[in-house]
Amino acid sequence: MTDLRLWAVAGLCAVLYGLVLVQRPPSFLRTLVKTLAVGALSVLAYLEGGGPGLAIALALCALGDAFLAGDPKRWLPFGLAAFLAGHGVYVVLFWRERGPAGAAFWIAAPLVVLAAATLLAKLWTSLGALKPAVVLYVLAIVAMVSTSLLLPRLGWPATVGALAFMASDAILSFDLFKGAKLAGSPRLTAWAVWFLYFGGQAMITWGMLR
């Protein structure tokens, strides 16, 4: 019963933030709802036997959400640091639960590296003083996605979630640093960034709890 309630809290907060608050100016309510969406998943992971690693990774990402709910120009470095730490914990967690590297890993992992390198090259001239931080972040998310590809078959939702997480970050990066919008639509861009991100976190939680 507890797990259903926490899934409901996470889902309701995600929908409320994504459909109502995502494009509104920073506020306490906006920050609270955004943080609770993944924060509830962190509590769920801890209570339902996901272990401290999964709970900590989700909690760090929720902290990153809190920072990014404010003015990105002011809080982006702090948000990057929180997500960087979260990715580091995910890498350790996925590596600990890994199975043997199959054909899917050897095919998909190089594609992940290529996609990340292409993204970084296209953003490079717009990164300014954040270049070192963004490079470190890209390396971390590549490691996170690559290690998720090593999870056993039952962990496939976590692999899908890691890929969705990376896709969300790619769209957000082009929005932040290039002002590029999906189909020229700020609303569509905001929806894609948020729902790919939250969906990715939910899939990682479900996959690791399996």
N, C-alpha and C positions, 0 to 999 in steps of 0.2 A: 504493500500500500504506500509506504514511504517513497519508493522509487517512482511510482506513478504520479504522486503529488509533485515530486521534484521535476520530473519530465514535463509535467503540465506547467509548472512555474517557469521553467526555462523556455518552453515553447510559447507561452503567452507573452512573456517579456520580449522574446525575439520578434514575434509578430507585431506587438505594440511598437517596438522601436523601429522595425523595418517599414511599417506602413504608415505610422503616424509621426514619429519623432526624428527619423533619420535626417531630414533636411531642415529641421528647426534649429534655431540658434542654440549655443551651449546653455545648459541650465542644470540645476540640481536634479530635477526629475529625469531629464534626458540621460545624464550620467548614471543615475541610479538604475534605471530600467536596462540600459545597455550592459552595465556591469553585472546585474542580477542574472541575465540570460546565461552567460557562461559560468558565473559564480554558482548558480544552482547545479550545474553539471559537475562542478568541482566537489560540492557537498555530496551529490549523488554517488560520484566515483568513490569517495571515501567510505560512505555508509554501506555501499553495496559490494565491497570487497575488491575494488579496483586497485587497492594499494596506495600508499602515500605518493608514489611517483606520479601516477595519473592525476591525482587530486592536486598536487603541487603544480604540475604543468598547466592544468586548467585554471588554477588560481592566479598564476603569473599572467596568463593570457587575459583573464578578467581584469587584472590590474592594468594591463596595456589598454584594454577597452576603456577603462576609466580615464586614462590620460588622453586617449584619442577622441573621447567624447567632448573634450574642450577644444580650444583653438589649436589646430594641428601645427601651426607655425611656432607656437610656444611650447607645446608639450610633445611634439613628434620625437625628439631624442629620448625622452623618458619612456614613451610608448615603445619605441624600437628596442630599448634596453630590456623592458619587461618581456616583450615577445621573444627577443633573443634568448633570454634565460629560459622561457617556456619551451622553445625549440630544443635547447640543450637538454632539458629534462626528457622531452619526447624521444630524442635520439638515444639516450641511455635506456629508456624504457623499451623502445622498439628493438634495440640491439639485444637486450636481455631476453626478450621473448622470441628472437629470430629463429627461423628454420633454415634449412639448406638453401643456398642461392640457386634458383631454377632459371629456366629460359626467360621467364617474364622479367626477372631482375636484370639479366644481361641485355635485354632488349630495351626495357623502359628506363633504366637508370641513366644510360648515356643520353637518351632523349631529354630527360629531366635536366641534366647538366647543360646540354645544348640550348634548351629553352631559357634557362637562367642566364647563360652567357649572352645570348641574344638580347634578352631584356636589359641586362646591365649595360651592354654596348649602346643600346638606343637611348638609355637614360643618362649616360655618363656626363654629357656636357651640361646637364641641368641639375646635377646633384650638389655642386658647390662644396661647401665645407663638410657636408654629410657623406662625402664619398667613402671614407674609411668605414663609417658606421653601416652604410648601405651594403658595401662589399661583404662585411662580416655577417650582416643579416642574411644576404643571399646565400652565402656559404652554409649558414645554419639551416636555412629552410631546404636547401638541396640535400644536406645530410639527413634532415628529418624525413623528407619524402623518400629518399633512397633507402634508408633503413626500414621504412614502412613497407617497402616492396619485399623485404625479407620475412615478413610476418607469416606464420602458418596460415593455411587455408581459412580457418575459422576467423582469422583476423582481417579478412578482406574489407569489411566496412571501414576499418581504420586506414587502410591504404587509400580507399576512395576518398575518405575525409581529408587525408594529407594532401592529395592532389587538388581537392576543392579549395583547401586553405591556400595553396600556392597560386591557384588561379585567381582567388580573391585578392591576394597581395599584388599580383601582376596588374590587375585592373586598377587597384588603389594607387599603385606607384605611378602609372601613366596619368592618372587624374591629378595627383599631388604635384608631380614634378613637370608634367607636360601640359596639364590642363586638358587632356584628351578625354572625351566622353564617348561612351558606347552609343552608336547611332546618333551622336550629337545631343543626347538626352542626359541631363544631370540626374533626373529621377531614376532612369533605367540603370545608370552607373551606380548610384547609391544602393539600389536594390540588389544589383549583382554582387557588389562588394560585401554587403552585409549578409545576404542569405547564403552565398557560397561559403563565407567564413563561418557563420553559425552552423550551417548544415555540416560543414567539415568537422567542426568541433563535436557536434552531436554524433556523427558517424564514428569519429575516433573513440569517443566515450563508449558507444555501443559495441564497437569492435573489440576494444580491450576488455570490456566486461564479459564478453562471450568467452 
